[in-house]
Amino acid sequence: MSLAEPLRRTVLYERHVALGGRMVGFGGWELPVQYRGIVEEHRAVRSDVGIFDVSHMGEIEVHGPDALAFLQWVLTRDIASFPVGQAGYALICQPDGGIIDDVFVYHLADRWLVVVNAANSARDLAWFRQHAVGFAVTIDDRSAQTALVALQGPCAEALLHAFDAGLAALPYHGVAAGRITGIGDVRVARTGYTGEDGFEIFCDAADAGALWDQLLAAGAAPCGLGARDSLRFEACLALYGHEIDAQVNPFEARLGWAVQLDRSDFIGRDALRAIKAAGPGRRLVGFTMVGRGIARSGYAVHDIDGTPIGHVTSGMPAPTVGGHLGMALLAGSAAAPGARFDVIIRERPVRATSLRMPFYPSRRRRTRD
């Protein structure tokens, strides 16, 4: 019998422990789920500014004469439309249209940076290398050398402005290189996954501690995985392994906007064309609990006649908007506005009704990418 692999730690692990972070396993990493409390940290991001250690994410650099052509082949988005200094969301799909991962792609001066989910990092890297045959392209895994922190909230711009006014002025989804005194070279993008304005700051792993310390000293509140999940949940942003996975296609997950079928061929295009033409057999639906109970990921959903129609992908109390809310992948008419259905909680049907998504309107800068 093989022993489970030990959890990996980011370069900021000791700082999390010193701050009282409650450490848990997530995607093969030991990360803080909270410091002072999930709701308090959630509200700090909604009203002020919080900071997250997201150094567990994978960073893959792609460069060479065929870098763009290669990425056009393996991604669903037409990234040829991203000018230098711009980033955007995209998907990696299987030939059948199932989602391998959702990623952010950054167009840098001489290369492309693809940020992938931590749990999928090794698989994504192998997929890229498998499908790079025939392309004049170099694929470098820079994850171990790179640290990443996310500065999120309505006061994030003001905080970053104190360090570098130019970086703080980046447009939505803009990305640029710069220097922060006492730290050195950084790359900053106006991106994030909380529904708030904010920035993600890449730096050399050796500089991560100094960067973290300076941002905390400037007023950013340390936040853990719990608040990161509740924030993205209120904004109805997909989480891999919940709303999306290899058995879910983009049209089911309401991510059709990240699939551009009217361009050069890419992996999964034919299948996705067929799915779009026929219409997805199920859809991601937002809902609010009417009866007493909290819907949790994996709970079954039945129609009011007791027929199984899907499952909950994410569910929890929503700190900002209130109520016990959820998202579910449902078949048939349950996707219609105002539809009623039952979430099965401890073998008991509890009534819910569909709710428009997102639950929390994004306050990110809305310059088109």
N, C-alpha and C positions, 0 to 999 in steps of 0.2 A: 504494500500500500504506500503510495507516494504522499509525502507531506505537502500541505498547502504552501505555496510560495509566500514568503514574508511580505507584509505591506511595505510599499515604497514610501519615502518621505521627501517632501520638497525641502529646498535649502532654508526655508523659513520655519521648519518644524519647531526648533527650540524656542523661537519667538512666540509661536502659538501657545506652547506649553507655559511659558513665562507669563503670558497674558491671561492664563486661566482657561484657555480653549479646551473644550471637551472633544477629544479626538476619537474619530470613528473610521471604519474602513469604507472606502468609496472607490469603485473602479480600480481596485488594486493599490490604492494609496491610503495613507493615514492622514486625515485632514480634520480641521476643526468643524464640528457641526454648529457650534455656538460658543459665544464668550459670556455675555451678560444675559442673553435670552433671545430666542428667535424673533419674537414680536418686537422687542425693543430695537434689535438690529434692522429688522424690516422697516420699521418706522423711521429710523435714522436715514436710510437710503431714500425713502419717499420725501422726507422733509429737509434733509441737509446733505450729507455726503458720507458714504461708507467705502471701505476698502476690503477687497477680497484677494486672497492668494489663489490664483488659478494656474500656478506653475505646473500642475499635473497635466494640463492640456498638452497635446503633441504639436510640435512645429516642424513642418516639412518644407524645405526650400526646393524649388524647381527652377532650373536655369539651363541655358543652352539654346541653340538655333531653333529647335522645335518645341520650346517650352510652352508657348501659347497653343500650338496645334495639339500637343499632348493633353493639356488641361481641358481644351475644348472637347476632346474625345472621352475623358473620364468624368467630366462634370456636366450637370444638366443645364447650367446657366450659361448664357453667352458672355463669357468673361472678356471677349474681345472688345466689349463696350466699356470696360473699366479702364480709364486712363491711368497713367502713372500717378501714384499718390491717392488712389481710390481703392476701397475694399467693398466686398459684398458677400452675401450669403449664397450658398450653392449646395447641391446634393450630389452624393456619389450613389449611383444606382446599379443594380444588377441587370442583366439582360432582360429579366422578366418584369422590371420596373420596381422591384422591392428596394427599399432604402438601406444602403450599406452604412452611410453616415451622413450627417449634416455638418458643413464646414464653413469657415470664413476664409475668403481668398483675398490677399493683399497684393496689389500690383506695385512693386518696388522699382527703383530706378533700373536695376540690372537683373532682376529675378522676380519670382513670384513666391509668396509665403502662403502656405495652406495650414490653417490651425484646425486640428481634428480633436474629437473627443478622446479623453484619456483612455477609457476602456477599449476603444477601437483603434488606438494608435498603431499597434503592431500590425493589425489586420489591414488597415488603410495603407500603411507603408508597403506591405507585401503586395497589395492589390495594384498600387501605383507601379511598382517595379515589374510586376507580371505584365502589365499592359503598356509598358514603355518600350517593348520590343519594336524595332523599326523606326523609333523616333530618336533624333539626335538631341538627347536631353540628359541632364544630370539631376538625380534626386538625392538630396541630403537630409538625413534625419538630424535636426538641430535641437531636439527636445532636451537632451541632457545638459546642453550648454546654455539654455535659455530659461530665464525666469519671466513670469508674467503676473502682473497685479492689475486688478480692475478697480478703478476709482469711479464710483457711481453715485448719482444724486444731483438735485438741482443746484447744489453749491460746488459741484466738481470743477466747473470751469473757473470759478473764482479762486479755488484752491490751487489749481494747476497754473493759473496766471501768475501767481507769486513766484513760481519757479521758472516759467518760460511763457511769455505772453504770446509768442508766435504759435507754439504748440496748443495753447488754450484756445486759439482762434480757428483751429481746424474746422472745416465743414463736417456735417454728418457723413460718416463713413470715410472721412479723409484720413490719410496716414502719412507721417513724415518723420524723418530722423532729426535728432537734436541732442543737446547735452544738458544735463542737470548738474549744477555745481556740487562737487563732492561725490558724485556718482560716475559721471562720464557719459559715454554714448548710450542713448536710449532710442527706441522707436515707439512713437505714440500714435494710436488710432482712436478716432471718435466712434468707438463701437462699445458694445456691452450687451448684456442679456437680462436686464432687469425691468425694462420699460421706461427707464429714466435716461436723461442725458448723462453722458459720462465718457470715460476714456479707458483704454487698455494700454498698459505700458510694458513693453518688452525691454529686457536688459540682460546683460551677461549674468549668469547665475552667481558669480562672485560678487556682484554689486547689489544683489537683491535685498540683503539685510539693510544696507545703508538707505536704499530707496524706501523700503517699508518704514524704517524708523523716521525718516524725514516727513513722509506723508502722514504718519500718525501724529507726529509733533505739530504738524500744521493744522490738525483738527479732524482728520478722517477717522471715523469710528470703525474698529475692526469688526468684520462680519463673517459668519461662517456659512456652511453649506445649507443649513436650514433656511436662513433668510434668502439665500440665492435661489432656493427652490420656490419659496412662497412668492418672491418677487416675480420670477419668470412665469409662475402659474397664474397670477392675477393678470399678467399681460398676455396670457395664452400663448406663450412661446414653447415650441416643442422641445421635449427632453428625450434624448435617445434612450430606448429601452422602455419608454412609456407611450408617448404619442406616436413615435416612429421606430421602426426596426425593419429587418429584412422581409417581413411578411406584410408590411404596410407600404402602399405606393403614395406618391406625393399628392395625388388627387383625393385620396381618402383622407389624408392628413391636412387638407386645405393649404397645401404648399404648391399648388399648380402654378402660382406666380413665379416660382423659382425654377420652372421647367420651360425652356424655350424650344419648341418643336420646329419652328420655321427657320432653321439654320443648318449648318453642316452636321453630319451624322455624329452621334455620341452613343455610348453604351446605354441600352435601354430605350432608345428613342422609338423604335417600332412598337414595342409593347406599350409604352406610354401613350403613343398616338391612338392605339386601339382602345386603351382604357378611357381616354378622354372622349373618344367618339361614342363609346357605348355608355359612358357615365359610370362612376364608381359604384360598386355594390354596397358600400357603407361609407359613412362620413363621420368626421370628428365633430362632436356636438358638445356645446357647453350646457351646463344645467345647474339648477339650484335645488337643494333638498327642501321639500315641502313638509314631509314627515320628519320625525326626530331621528337623527343619526348622521354620521360622517361617512361619506363615500371614500373608499380607499382604492388605490391602484389594484387592479385584478378582480375587483368585485363584479359579479355577473349583473347584467341588466336584462330585465324582461319587459315585454309590453304589458299593458294593463290586463290582458287576458292570460298572462302567465307564460307566454312563449319567449324563449331566449332570443335576444336581438343584438347582443354585444357585451362589452365589458368596459369598466371604468379604466381610464389610462392614468389619471391623476385626480386627487380629491383632497380637500383640506378646508379648514376655516380660512377665510380671506381677511387678513388684518386691516387692509385699507378700505375695501368696499363693503365688508361685513357679510355675514351669512356663511353657510356651509355649501361650497360650490364644488364643481367637478367638471372634468372633460371625459368623454366616452366615445369609443368607436362603435357606432350603431348602424344597423341595417334598416332599409325601408323608410317609412313615413316618420319614424322617430326623429329624423334629422330636420323635420319641418319646425318653423318657429311656433312656440307655445305647445309643442307636443308633450304629452304626459307618459311616464313610464315608471317602472319600479327598479330601484337598486336593491339587490339582495344582500342584506346586512345580517350576519349571524343566522342565516337560513330564513330570514323574515323579509318580505317585500316592504320597502319603504318608498313612498311616492316622491317623485322628482318631476320637475318640468324644465324643458329646454330654455336656454338663456343665451342671448346674443353674446358673441365673443368679439373682441376681448372684454374681459370683465373690468379691466382697468385701462383707460385710454393712454397709449404711450405718450410720454412727454419728451421723447428723443427728438433731436433736430431733424426736421423732415426735408432736407435737401435731397433730391433724388440721387440714388447711386447709379 
